[in-house]
Amino acid sequence: MPISLASTSGSSMHGAVVPIAYASGGSANFGSIPQKYQDLYIAGQLRGINANTIEYGNITINGGSSCGYTYLIGDGSSASSNRNTPTGTTAMYLGLIPGGNAAANIYASYEIWILNYTNTTTYKTVLWRLASDTNGSGQTQVGVGTVLSTAAITSVNVYGSNGSASGTTHSLYGVRTIGQ
């Protein structure tokens, strides 16, 4: 589905978080992100399309910039962590999401923060959390990643590893600076 851009100009801007774009029915393939905010915030619900009950949710920055990340997982009975080094890594693992064969109308909920995304002298920090029910079991995950590029972030994609199902929603916001 096409992504609709919200108007963010003029006196209609109120508050610290400004809507930039919304996507539904598939991946959150946000491109041409305005370069006028301090940080980015993305929130949504995600479900995959593969023939399993679970699949992987992912985040890609600027079409696949090299990245490294660490995450913590809890499933109600145990906790674990993992670290992925940047060698060949171009997507960050958001967490397990319901797949195409999961019970109907079950989605993972997620939030992503991309800090200082317009800065062209530093690597970018990405923070996220995800909660997912997979038909009676599930997990929560928190993660932190680094985009190993000093380029400003102009595009972000959030998706299931085999595609994203209809009913998914993604909202992109700009976080304004003080006095903006």
C-alpha positions in Angstrom: 0.0 0.0 0.0 1.2 3.5 -0.6 2.6 5.5 2.3 0.8 8.7 3.1 2.9 11.7 4.3 1.4 13.9 7.0 1.7 17.7 6.7 4.4 18.9 9.1 4.7 22.5 8.1 3.3 25.7 9.4 1.6 26.5 12.6 -0.2 23.1 12.8 2.7 21.5 14.6 2.1 21.1 18.3 3.9 18.9 20.8 7.3 17.2 20.7 6.3 14.3 18.4 5.1 15.1 14.9 3.5 12.5 12.5 5.5 12.1 9.4 4.1 9.0 7.6 1.8 6.0 8.0 1.9 2.6 6.2 -0.5 -0.3 6.4 -0.9 -3.7 4.9 2.7 -4.7 4.5 6.2 -3.5 5.3 7.0 -0.1 6.7 9.2 1.1 3.8 9.6 4.7 4.8 11.8 6.7 2.3 12.6 10.4 1.8 12.4 11.0 5.5 12.5 14.7 6.3 15.8 15.9 7.7 14.5 18.4 10.2 13.9 16.5 13.5 16.3 15.4 16.3 15.2 11.7 16.5 12.8 9.3 14.8 10.1 7.2 16.5 8.3 4.3 14.8 5.5 2.3 16.3 3.3 -0.4 14.9 2.0 -3.9 14.8 3.6 -6.6 12.6 2.7 -10.1 11.3 4.6 -12.2 8.8 3.3 -14.2 5.9 5.4 -17.4 5.9 3.7 -20.8 6.3 4.9 -21.1 9.9 3.4 -19.8 13.1 6.4 -17.6 13.8 9.0 -15.7 11.7 11.6 -12.9 12.2 10.9 -9.2 12.3 13.7 -7.0 11.0 14.8 -3.4 10.7 16.8 -2.1 7.7 18.3 1.4 7.6 19.2 3.3 4.4 18.5 0.2 2.2 20.9 -2.0 4.1 23.6 -0.1 5.9 26.1 -2.3 7.9 25.1 -2.6 11.5 25.8 -4.4 14.8 23.3 -5.1 17.6 22.6 -6.7 20.9 19.2 -7.9 22.3 17.6 -9.4 25.4 14.7 -11.8 25.2 12.2 -12.9 27.8 9.5 -15.5 27.3 7.9 -15.8 30.7 10.0 -18.7 31.9 13.5 -17.8 30.7 15.7 -15.0 29.6 18.5 -14.9 27.1 20.7 -12.4 25.1 22.6 -12.4 21.9 25.0 -10.1 20.1 25.4 -9.8 16.3 28.6 -8.3 15.0 28.5 -6.1 11.9 30.4 -8.5 9.6 28.0 -8.7 6.7 25.0 -7.7 8.8 22.6 -5.3 7.0 19.4 -5.8 9.1 18.7 -5.7 12.8 16.7 -8.5 14.4 13.5 -6.9 15.9 12.2 -10.2 17.4 9.9 -13.1 16.7 6.6 -12.1 15.2 3.5 -14.3 14.4 3.8 -16.0 11.0 1.1 -16.7 8.4 -0.1 -19.8 10.2 -0.4 -18.2 13.6 -3.9 -17.8 15.0 -5.9 -15.1 13.1 -5.6 -11.5 14.2 -2.5 -11.9 16.3 0.3 -9.3 15.7 3.5 -8.3 17.4 3.6 -4.7 18.8 6.8 -2.8 18.4 8.5 0.6 19.1 11.8 1.8 17.5 13.8 5.0 18.3 16.5 6.2 16.0 18.6 8.8 17.7 20.3 11.8 16.1 19.4 10.5 12.7 20.4 13.6 10.7 23.9 13.9 12.1 26.6 13.3 9.4 29.6 12.9 11.8 28.6 10.0 14.0 27.2 6.5 13.7 23.5 6.2 14.6 22.0 4.4 17.6 18.8 2.4 17.2 16.7 1.3 20.2 13.7 -1.0 20.0 11.3 -3.2 22.0 8.8 -5.8 20.7 6.1 -7.9 22.4 4.7 -10.9 20.5 2.1 -13.5 21.3 2.4 -16.6 19.2 -0.8 -18.4 20.0 -0.3 -18.9 23.8 3.4 -18.5 23.9 5.5 -15.5 23.0 8.3 -13.2 23.9 9.4 -9.7 24.7 12.6 -8.3 23.3 14.6 -5.1 23.8 17.6 -4.3 21.6 20.2 -1.7 20.8 22.0 -1.4 17.5 24.5 0.8 15.8 24.3 1.8 12.1 27.9 1.8 11.0 27.6 4.8 8.7 27.9 8.6 9.3 25.3 9.2 6.5 22.0 10.8 7.6 19.2 8.3 7.8 16.8 8.8 4.9 15.0 5.5 4.8 13.8 2.8 7.3 12.1 -0.5 6.6 10.4 -2.7 9.2 9.3 -6.1 7.9 8.7 -9.8 8.4 11.6 -11.8 7.0 9.3 -13.4 4.4 7.1 -10.4 4.0 4.4 -8.6 6.1 0.8 -9.5 6.2 -2.2 -7.3 5.6 -3.4 -5.7 8.8 0.1 -4.6 9.8 0.4 -0.9 10.6 3.4 1.4 11.0 3.6 5.0 12.1 6.7 7.2 11.7 7.1 10.3 13.8 9.8 13.0 14.1 10.9 14.0 17.6 11.4 17.7 17.7 14.2 19.5 19.6 13.6 22.0 22.3 12.4 25.2 20.8 11.7 23.7 17.4 
